[in-house]
Amino acid sequence: MAAHEFEFRDERFRKCINATARVYTLYEGCAWAEGPAWSPGWRSLVWSDIPNDRQLRWDEASGTVGVFRYPAGHTNGNTVDRQGRLLSCEHGGRRVSRTEFDGTVITIADSYQGKRLNSPNDVVVKSDDSIWFTDPAYGIESDYEGHRAEMELDGCYVYRVDPANGDMRIVADDFMRPNGLAFSPDESLLYISDTGATHGEDAPRHIRRLTVNADNTLSDDTEFATCTAGFFDGFRLDVAGRVWTSAADGVHVYDPDGTLIGKVLIPEVVANVEFGGPKRNHLFICGTTSLYTVKVMTNGAQRV
């Protein structure tokens, strides 16, 4: 891919992308690539190929890709916690799971007040070790990305799991289809995308920004940005608080003030992104069928 694949909409984007940078394709052959998670300890990236029910792993040292887990419970979003363990949102198991160091996979959350979760979608870990995740119903609406089933809950919510006792509570209950989520670098803000427009043209296709209070409740809800190409799915923030988010035509980059300052154009619909590499200055991009990467001039915010 050539340098013209970057769209500079604002001079501020020139601080993010070197004009001579290139986007490289690392892997092709997915049905729907999602949930990239960088592991500093493994020096590798794990991501999900949801319809093919597998997790793939790209090794930085060798540049090779192999199957990390199959079957994988139709995993979607992944992240790595402060201890270096992989957390995954499973459509098939309707749960958030954790892979222990010995390879054992345990359940973190699979129900709320006695009712099964819908299909956890994306997950982040706060510096206090609490686990926050979204739970839309995409994984149970058909057999394509999970197993068709009826919703047991009365909505699609955002949850927080307490690190001390495992208690789970709803932190946001007014999203139509909560999807990607990420904290600001100082964790004072939580950004959450709503892809409700998959179920209606006039439904949400935006990212909302909420204040994280000392007691881990959320307030001061504001609309941060509305997607102009498809939907915002997964996203990450860099150290300057810029939002790098998926969209139909690539990666859209927003300044903290909500201005769209530039794009990394990709020839497929993008589902999610991740910062990785030793300095977290490699942007990994999950397109529909492929994994891409580009070296950027900023660094991903440490989320844990």
NUPARO-161798 format. One line per field, with one value per residue (C-alpha): residue in three letters; x, y, z. Coordinates in Angstrom, 2 decimals, always signed. Layout:
<atoms>
rovo c(ALA,...)
c1 c(X,...)
c2 c(Y,...)
c3 c(Z,...)
</atoms>
This chain:
<atoms>
rovo c(MET,ALA,ALA,HIS,GLU,PHE,GLU,PHE,ARG,ASP,GLU,ARG,PHE,ARG,LYS,CYS,ILE,ASN,ALA,THR,ALA,ARG,VAL,TYR,THR,LEU,TYR,GLU,GLY,CYS,ALA,TRP,ALA,GLU,GLY,PRO,ALA,TRP,SER,PRO,GLY,TRP,ARG,SER,LEU,VAL,TRP,SER,ASP,ILE,PRO,ASN,ASP,ARG,GLN,LEU,ARG,TRP,ASP,GLU,ALA,SER,GLY,THR,VAL,GLY,VAL,PHE,ARG,TYR,PRO,ALA,GLY,HIS,THR,ASN,GLY,ASN,THR,VAL,ASP,ARG,GLN,GLY,ARG,LEU,LEU,SER,CYS,GLU,HIS,GLY,GLY,ARG,ARG,VAL,SER,ARG,THR,GLU,PHE,ASP,GLY,THR,VAL,ILE,THR,ILE,ALA,ASP,SER,TYR,GLN,GLY,LYS,ARG,LEU,ASN,SER,PRO,ASN,ASP,VAL,VAL,VAL,LYS,SER,ASP,ASP,SER,ILE,TRP,PHE,THR,ASP,PRO,ALA,TYR,GLY,ILE,GLU,SER,ASP,TYR,GLU,GLY,HIS,ARG,ALA,GLU,MET,GLU,LEU,ASP,GLY,CYS,TYR,VAL,TYR,ARG,VAL,ASP,PRO,ALA,ASN,GLY,ASP,MET,ARG,ILE,VAL,ALA,ASP,ASP,PHE,MET,ARG,PRO,ASN,GLY,LEU,ALA,PHE,SER,PRO,ASP,GLU,SER,LEU,LEU,TYR,ILE,SER,ASP,THR,GLY,ALA,THR,HIS,GLY,GLU,ASP,ALA,PRO,ARG,HIS,ILE,ARG,ARG,LEU,THR,VAL,ASN,ALA,ASP,ASN,THR,LEU,SER,ASP,ASP,THR,GLU,PHE,ALA,THR,CYS,THR,ALA,GLY,PHE,PHE,ASP,GLY,PHE,ARG,LEU,ASP,VAL,ALA,GLY,ARG,VAL,TRP,THR,SER,ALA,ALA,ASP,GLY,VAL,HIS,VAL,TYR,ASP,PRO,ASP,GLY,THR,LEU,ILE,GLY,LYS,VAL,LEU,ILE,PRO,GLU,VAL,VAL,ALA,ASN,VAL,GLU,PHE,GLY,GLY,PRO,LYS,ARG,ASN,HIS,LEU,PHE,ILE,CYS,GLY,THR,THR,SER,LEU,TYR,THR,VAL,LYS,VAL,MET,THR,ASN,GLY,ALA,GLN,ARG,VAL)
c1 c(+0.00,+1.32,+1.67,-1.42,-3.39,-3.14,-5.69,-4.46,-7.50,-5.77,-2.16,-2.32,-2.33,+1.19,+2.43,+1.00,+2.03,+5.33,+4.61,+7.01,+5.35,+3.77,+0.91,+1.94,-0.23,+0.85,-1.80,-4.71,-7.40,-9.79,-13.57,-13.93,-10.76,-11.34,-9.99,-6.22,-4.30,-0.57,+1.43,+4.79,+5.86,+5.12,+6.33,+3.31,-0.24,-3.28,-6.50,-9.83,-11.23,-14.78,-16.71,-13.84,-13.87,-10.15,-7.61,-4.49,-1.06,+1.51,+5.05,+7.16,+10.53,+9.76,+6.96,+4.97,+1.29,-0.10,-3.29,-3.26,-6.49,-9.07,-11.91,-11.94,-15.54,-16.04,-13.96,-14.33,-12.48,-9.28,-6.93,-3.98,-4.26,-1.61,-0.28,+0.13,-2.86,-5.18,-8.79,-11.27,-14.91,-16.53,-19.66,-19.98,-19.60,-21.44,-18.72,-15.55,-12.73,-9.10,-6.23,-3.96,-0.21,-0.57,-3.08,-6.15,-9.13,-11.38,-14.65,-14.60,-18.27,-21.06,-24.27,-25.89,-28.47,-28.98,-29.44,-26.91,-25.02,-25.81,-22.42,-19.56,-17.92,-14.95,-13.02,-10.52,-8.72,-8.31,-5.19,-7.07,-7.43,-11.18,-12.51,-14.92,-16.75,-19.61,-22.40,-24.42,-26.30,-24.46,-23.16,-26.62,-28.48,-27.28,-24.93,-22.35,-20.39,-21.68,-24.80,-28.31,-30.22,-32.72,-31.65,-32.19,-31.41,-33.66,-30.96,-27.38,-25.23,-21.71,-20.37,-17.59,-16.18,-14.67,-11.09,-11.41,-14.54,-15.63,-18.90,-20.34,-22.51,-23.93,-22.14,-24.06,-27.56,-28.67,-26.72,-28.51,-25.49,-22.45,-19.35,-15.75,-14.50,-11.28,-10.05,-8.25,-4.54,-5.26,-8.42,-10.58,-12.68,-14.24,-15.08,-17.75,-18.98,-22.60,-23.21,-26.98,-27.18,-26.65,-30.31,-31.72,-30.52,-31.49,-29.94,-26.60,-23.31,-21.18,-18.65,-19.73,-17.37,-18.15,-16.42,-15.15,-15.88,-13.88,-16.44,-16.23,-19.64,-19.98,-21.35,-21.17,-22.16,-21.44,-21.36,-17.72,-17.96,-20.37,-19.07,-19.13,-18.22,-20.00,-19.70,-17.17,-16.39,-13.21,-10.68,-7.64,-6.24,-2.67,-0.63,-1.93,-5.55,-6.26,-8.81,-7.79,-11.01,-12.19,-14.53,-15.70,-12.87,-10.02,-8.89,-10.23,-8.11,-9.76,-8.13,-9.24,-11.45,-13.46,-11.99,-11.41,-7.77,-6.90,-7.38,-5.37,-7.25,-7.60,-9.21,-11.62,-13.95,-11.90,-13.17,-10.53,-7.02,-4.22,-0.92,+1.98,+5.68,+8.34,+7.47,+3.76,+4.25,+3.11,-0.59,-2.10,-5.31,-7.87,-9.53,-12.30,-10.02,-6.55,-4.14,-2.28,+0.34,+1.84,+4.49,+3.22,+4.80,+2.94,+2.58,-0.40,-1.65,-0.84,-4.23,-3.02)
c2 c(+0.00,+3.45,+6.63,+8.13,+5.70,+8.31,+11.11,+14.26,+16.30,+18.47,+19.53,+17.81,+14.44,+15.09,+14.56,+11.04,+9.70,+9.97,+10.76,+7.98,+5.30,+2.26,-0.03,-3.67,-6.76,-9.36,-12.02,-12.80,-15.45,-14.50,-14.41,-11.55,-10.44,-8.84,-8.25,-7.69,-7.84,-7.21,-9.23,-7.67,-10.92,-13.03,-10.29,-11.24,-10.28,-12.49,-11.79,-13.46,-14.87,-15.09,-17.07,-19.57,-20.02,-19.55,-17.23,-16.47,-15.37,-13.24,-13.62,-10.47,-12.23,-14.62,-12.75,-15.98,-16.57,-19.68,-20.84,-19.88,-21.67,-23.74,-24.00,-20.73,-20.19,-17.72,-15.14,-11.49,-8.83,-9.66,-7.84,-8.63,-7.90,-6.45,-9.92,-10.77,-13.10,-13.09,-12.02,-12.91,-12.18,-15.39,-15.30,-19.08,-19.43,-16.16,-15.32,-13.39,-15.88,-15.72,-17.88,-18.77,-19.19,-22.97,-22.71,-23.32,-21.22,-20.03,-18.08,-14.51,-13.70,-15.55,-14.41,-11.51,-12.05,-15.63,-14.85,-15.68,-12.82,-12.02,-12.31,-10.29,-8.19,-6.16,-5.92,-3.64,-3.80,-0.78,-0.21,-1.38,-4.78,-4.34,-5.78,-3.75,-5.26,-4.69,-7.21,-6.67,-9.56,-10.04,-13.50,-14.95,-13.33,-16.00,-18.96,-16.92,-15.54,-17.79,-19.80,-18.53,-18.15,-15.95,-13.09,-13.82,-10.29,-7.36,-5.27,-4.84,-3.42,-2.43,-4.22,-3.92,-6.95,-6.17,-7.48,-8.27,-10.41,-10.94,-9.08,-7.73,-4.67,-2.68,+0.64,+1.75,+0.64,+3.06,+1.81,+0.07,-2.06,-1.20,-2.34,-1.12,+0.59,+2.17,+4.38,+7.69,+7.55,+8.78,+6.63,+9.64,+9.03,+5.95,+5.91,+3.47,+2.96,+2.19,+0.27,+0.30,+1.42,-2.22,-2.56,+0.64,+3.52,+6.15,+4.25,+5.18,+5.00,+7.01,+6.99,+8.40,+9.76,+9.36,+10.55,+7.78,+8.76,+7.74,+5.03,+3.68,+5.00,+6.89,+10.39,+13.43,+11.39,+13.23,+12.21,+12.34,+11.59,+10.18,+7.79,+9.09,+5.73,+2.68,+2.14,+2.67,-0.80,-1.28,+1.46,+2.48,+5.71,+6.96,+8.71,+12.12,+11.03,+10.74,+8.09,+5.65,+3.94,+1.41,+2.44,+1.17,+2.80,+2.29,+3.87,+7.30,+9.38,+11.93,+14.65,+14.76,+17.73,+15.48,+16.70,+14.08,+14.87,+12.03,+8.51,+5.40,+4.09,+0.30,-1.56,-3.46,-2.70,-2.38,-3.97,-3.13,-1.82,-2.23,-0.54,-2.94,-3.51,-2.75,+0.97,+0.52,+2.54,-0.13,+0.13,-3.27,-3.19,-5.99,-5.61,-7.95,-10.70,-9.47,-8.18,-4.98,-2.88,+0.59,+2.27,+5.56,+8.61,+8.29,+5.55,+3.64,+4.47,+1.84,+0.46,-1.65)
c3 c(+0.00,-0.90,+1.15,-0.47,+1.68,+4.44,+4.41,+6.15,+7.15,+9.73,+10.30,+13.69,+11.91,+10.63,+14.18,+14.00,+10.59,+8.73,+5.08,+4.01,+6.18,+4.58,+5.51,+5.35,+5.10,+7.67,+7.03,+4.72,+4.97,+7.77,+7.50,+10.02,+11.79,+15.19,+18.70,+18.31,+21.61,+21.96,+24.48,+25.45,+27.10,+24.03,+21.62,+19.57,+18.62,+19.17,+17.30,+16.54,+13.31,+14.61,+11.95,+11.63,+15.42,+15.92,+17.46,+15.44,+16.64,+14.77,+16.10,+15.92,+15.83,+13.00,+11.25,+11.10,+11.84,+13.46,+15.13,+18.80,+19.72,+17.83,+18.57,+20.43,+21.47,+18.58,+20.45,+19.53,+21.58,+23.45,+25.79,+28.04,+31.76,+34.05,+34.81,+31.13,+30.83,+27.82,+28.38,+25.65,+24.86,+23.65,+21.54,+21.61,+25.36,+26.03,+28.50,+29.26,+29.76,+30.88,+29.70,+32.62,+32.24,+32.10,+29.25,+31.38,+30.31,+33.15,+33.17,+34.46,+33.74,+31.96,+33.65,+35.44,+38.17,+37.04,+33.34,+30.64,+29.03,+25.39,+23.66,+25.21,+22.52,+23.76,+27.02,+28.77,+32.10,+34.36,+36.46,+39.57,+37.81,+37.29,+34.04,+31.90,+28.94,+26.52,+25.86,+22.66,+21.08,+17.79,+18.68,+19.30,+16.40,+13.95,+13.69,+11.73,+14.68,+17.44,+18.18,+17.50,+20.76,+22.55,+24.78,+28.46,+29.61,+28.80,+27.14,+26.00,+28.77,+29.79,+32.87,+35.43,+37.27,+40.68,+41.01,+44.71,+44.83,+41.21,+41.74,+38.49,+37.99,+35.12,+34.59,+31.47,+30.47,+27.75,+24.73,+21.88,+20.88,+23.05,+21.21,+21.54,+24.68,+25.90,+28.73,+28.32,+29.27,+32.82,+33.08,+33.90,+30.80,+29.23,+25.52,+24.29,+20.74,+19.91,+16.67,+16.97,+13.34,+12.36,+13.36,+11.92,+9.75,+12.31,+15.24,+16.86,+14.98,+17.37,+20.22,+23.55,+26.21,+29.91,+33.06,+35.34,+38.95,+42.01,+42.84,+39.26,+38.28,+34.99,+34.44,+32.13,+29.10,+25.84,+22.18,+21.12,+17.39,+14.80,+12.17,+8.60,+7.00,+8.31,+12.05,+14.82,+16.15,+18.20,+18.92,+20.99,+22.40,+22.12,+24.82,+23.70,+24.11,+20.40,+19.40,+16.65,+15.63,+13.08,+10.26,+6.89,+4.95,+7.41,+10.67,+11.63,+13.99,+16.29,+18.34,+22.00,+21.08,+18.73,+15.43,+12.74,+11.87,+9.51,+8.25,+7.54,+4.49,+4.25,+1.29,+3.58,+6.45,+9.64,+12.85,+15.44,+16.07,+18.61,+19.43,+19.87,+19.49,+22.15,+22.07,+21.28,+18.10,+15.66,+14.82,+14.08,+12.05,+11.73,+8.34,+7.27,+5.93,+6.85,+9.48,+8.61,+10.37,+10.07,+12.19,+13.60,+15.25,+18.52,+21.12,+22.35,+25.81,+28.39,+29.36,+32.26)
</atoms>
